[in-house]
Amino acid sequence: MVFVLKQNVSQEKISQFVQRIEAEGYSTFISTGTEHTVVCLIGNTAKIDVDFIVQTNEIVEYGKRVTEPYKAVNRTVHPDDTLVKVGDITIGEGFFQVISGPCSVESEEQVVQIARSVKASGATLLRGGAFKPRTSPYAFQGLQDMGIKFLLSAKKETGLPIVTEIMNQTQLPLFEEVDVIQIGARNMQNFDLLREVGRCKKPILLKRGLCNTIEEFLMSAEYIMSEGNTQIILCERGIRTFETMTRNTLDLSAVPLLKQKSHLPVIVDPSHAAGIRSLVAPLSKAAIAVGADGLMIETHNNPAEALSDGAQSLDLPQFSTLMNDLKRRVSFEGKINN
């Protein structure tokens, strides 16, 4: 349930209204837009008389029930697009960003070399896996805390903010200097982890699960936001279907649908969606066409020798070529070029 407040209401009156609502046992989420302030009630609001509250509170313009189970991430609650800040970088409507780097951090020399190259090509954030969730327990599991140290070395060398995946909440102390914490597809419904990262102040990159619906995806974002963290980036990375010629099937329709339903920025990971290097470029262009706010692309200095996901990784010249092509299609302030 949301209550849209009248314009030019004082902060004191808003606070008094919120206190009365919370005294009834409800949690609230306040969204301040360009024209109106919206107060969202979270909880079992079935017994609330919307008309009574509107009529007895002079600051309330109107009330509306939000039928979807996700409340705080709902565009009804927050009509304006959320912009996620990562240092000096902005991700969201009007600000298109590319995150790039290796699937796995393999050495300090490797990740620094890749960071220098992708930055020169136009990437604005560096990704790299330090902790690696793998299907096989015998596959390379990442360098873990040493991998984070190598990423921080690359950040110091290039200035690129770093994005890396967390596996569980016990690892949070290791992520103090990480700029964006990634919740991977396999952890999308790890609710304890979602709540924990919701209590931290860092931007969260939340990937859609392999077999999850869009509503389930938004509900996972709701777990994070319900704990107070509004800096969430949604990432469509492909879902599992009956098709076997690609690793996953990129759900391009999810991008505009997520942007209709939610105010959060949406990026696309074409590397995991296809699992095939030659498809990364066309899927990247398709993501731009449907309105994505950015891309996450895997790159490696020597894909043939990569310890994980080499088949879907672009080499450094291929990434540079792709970025030059993308710059002709979209300015990196988010506007499609004609």
N, C-alpha and C positions, 0 to 999 in steps of 0.2 A: 504494500500500500504506500502511496506517495501523496504528499500534500505540497502543492505548488504555492509558494508565498507571494504576496503582492510585492511590487517593486518598491525599492527605497525603504525597506523595513530595517530598523536599527538592529544591531547585533544583540543588544540587551533583550529586545523582545523575542528574537529568534531563540536565544538561550532559554528564556522563560518557557517558551512553547515546547522546546525539546525536553526540558526538565519535567514538565507535566506529563509528557508522553512516556518518558522513561520511568517515571514514578508508578506507572501502570504495569511495569514489567516488560516493556518492549525495548529492543535495541534500536538505535537510529543511525542513519548514514546521511550526512548532509552534503549535497552537491550544489556548488555555487557556479551558475552559468553566466553567460553574458547578459541575460535579461532577467532571469528569475533564480531564486534559491529554492531548492527542492529538498524536502525532508522525507526520507524513506524510512518506513517502519519495518523492522525485521522481527518476525515471530508469528504466532497464530493470531492473525488480525480479524478472524471471522466475526468476532463479537463487536467490533468497532462500528459505530454508527458514523459513517462518513459525513452525511448531511449535518448531523449534530455538531461535529467538530468544525465544519466550515462555517456554520451559522453562529457559533459561540466564540470564534476566534477571529478578531478583526484583521489579523495579518494574513489569513489564509485566503488565497484566490479560489482554489478548488481542490478537491481530493479525488483520487483515482485508485482503484485496486489493480495491482500488478498480478496478472494471472499466472505468469511464468514462475517457476520455482526459483530462478535466479533473480535476485533483486538488485543488489548493489552494482553488478556489472551490466544491468539492463539500460538500454538507451532511453527508456521512458524516464528513468530516475535521473540520468545524466545526459541530456540531449546533446551537449557539446562533446566533440572528440577529445579523449584523453591523450595528452602528449607525455611520453615517457622521457625523462631526462637522464642521460648517462654522461656525467661531466658536462662538457660543452656540446655534446651530441644530443639531438632531439629526434625521437622516433614517433611517428604518427602522421595524421593527415597534414599534408603540406611539407613533410620532411621524410624523404625516401633515403634509406640507409642500406648498405650491404655489409653483412658480417661474413668474414671468410677466415679460413685457416684449416689446419689438418684435423682429421677425425681424431687421431691420437697424438699427443705430445710424445715424441720419441727421444728427443735430446734437446739440450739448450741451443746448440748450433742450428739444428733443424728448424725449431720454431722461430728463432730470431731471423733466420734467412727468409722464411715464409712471410713473417710479419713485415719485414722491409719491402718485400716484393708486392704483397697485396695492398699495402698502403700506397705504394707508388702507382698502383693501378687504379686506386680510388676507393678501396674498402675503408670503412670508418670504424669498424670494430673487429677485434681478433677473436676467433673461436679456437678452441683446442680442448680435446678430452684428456683430463688428468685421471679421473676415475671412469672406467669404461664398463658399462653393463653389457655383457656378452652372452649370447645364447648358449655357448659351450663354456663349461668351467675351465677348459684347457686352453682357451684362446687368450690372447694378450689382454690383461685387465687394466692396463694403464700404469703410469709411473706414480700415480696417486699424489701424495703431498709434494714429492719432488717435481712432478709435472706442473703443479701450481707455481712452484718457485721458478721454473723455467718460463712459464707464461708471464710472470711478473718481470723477469729479465727482459722479455720481448717488449713488454709495455714500457719499461724504462728506456729501452733502446729506441722505440718508435713513437711513443705517446699514445698508441692505440689502446682504448679500454678493452678489457678481456671478458669473454663470455665462456663459462665452463660449467659442466654438469655436476650436480650434487647427487649422491646416492641415498643418503639418509641424514636425519637431523643431527646425529652425533658428529658429523663432519663439519658442521657450521663454523666452529672456531678456525678451521683452516681457510675459510672463505672471507675472512675479514677484509682483505685487500682486493678481492675479486669484485669487478664492477657490476656484472650481471650474472645472477645465479640461474642456471638452466635446470628446469625440471623436465627430464626426458620422457619419452612416450611411455616407457614401462612404469614410470612412477606417477603418471597423470592422476591416478586414483589412490595414491599413497596419502591418505587424508591427514595422518599425523605429521608428515613432512610438509604438506600444504599449509597446515595451521602454523607450523613453526616458521616457515619462510614468510608467512603473513605477518608475523610479529617483528620481522627485521625491516630495515628501512631501505634495503637495496632493491633495484629493479629485478623483476622475475621474468624470465622467458619460459613460458609454459607451452610444451609441445602436446599436440593432440595424440591420444593413444591410438595404437594400430587398429583397434576394433571398437572405438568409441564413437557415439553419436555426437552431433554438434551440441545438443542440450547437455549431455554429460560433460563435454569439454567446458562449456560455460559454467556448469556447476562446480567444476574443479577450480576455475578462476574465482568463483564465489567464495570458496573455502579460504582462499588467500586474502581476498578483499574483506571478508567478514572479520578478519583479525587486524585490519587497519592499513594494510599495504595496498595502495591504489596504483602502484607503478608496475603494471603487468603488460607483457607483450604476448599475444597469442601467436602460435606458430603452427600452420598447417603443413604437415610433413608426409601426407599420404596415408591411406588406410589399406587394410588387407581385404582383398576381394578374391574372386575365383580366378582372376587373371594371373598367369604364371610367367609371362614374358618380361614383366617388370617386377622389381622388388616389391613395390606397393603401387597403388593407384592414386595419383594426385587428385584430390577432390577440389577442383578449382571453384566449384559452386559454393564451397564453404567460405571463401574469402568475402564475396559481397554479402552473403547471408549473415556471417558473423558481424560485419560492419553495420548491417541493418539492425541486428538484434542487440548489439553491444557497442559501447563507446570506446572500447579498448583497441589499440593498434593491432594490425594483423600482418604478419610476414609469412613468407613461404620458403620451405626448404626443399628445393628441387632435387638435391643430391640423394637424400634418403627416399624421396618419393619414387624415383625411377630406379636407382641403383645402377644406372648405366651412364657412363660419362657423356656419350654423344647426345643424350636427351636433356642434359642439364641446361644448355643454352636455350633451346626452344621452350622448355617449361618455365625458364626465368622470364622470357618475353611474354609468355601467356599469363604469368602471375602479375606482371605490370598491367597487362590489358584488362584484367578483372579488378584492379584497384588495390593490390597489395601495397603495404607501406614499407616493404623492404624484402630482402632476400638473405638467406643463410646458405652459403655455398662452400663446399669442402674443396680445399686445395692442398696440394702436396708438392714438394720439390722433386720427388721421384715416386710417382704413384705405383710403379711396378714393384717397388720394394717396400711399400707401406705396410705397417704392421696391422692395420685394419682399414677396411673399406677402400682399398686402392682402386677398385673397378669403377667407383662412382666419383672419384676425386679428379678434378682438373689439375693439370700441371700448371706451372706459373705462367708460361706464355699463353696457354689456352685461357686462363683466367683474365689476363690482360686484354686479349682479343675480345672476350665476352664483355668486359667492362666498357671497352671502347664502343661496342655495339649498343650496350644499354644506355650509354650517355647520349646517344642519338635519339633514343626513344623516350627517355625520361630525364628531366633535370633532377639533380640530387637535392632539390627542394620540393620534390614530389609532384611536379606538374608534367603531364604527358606532353611530349614535344610533337608538333605537327609535322 
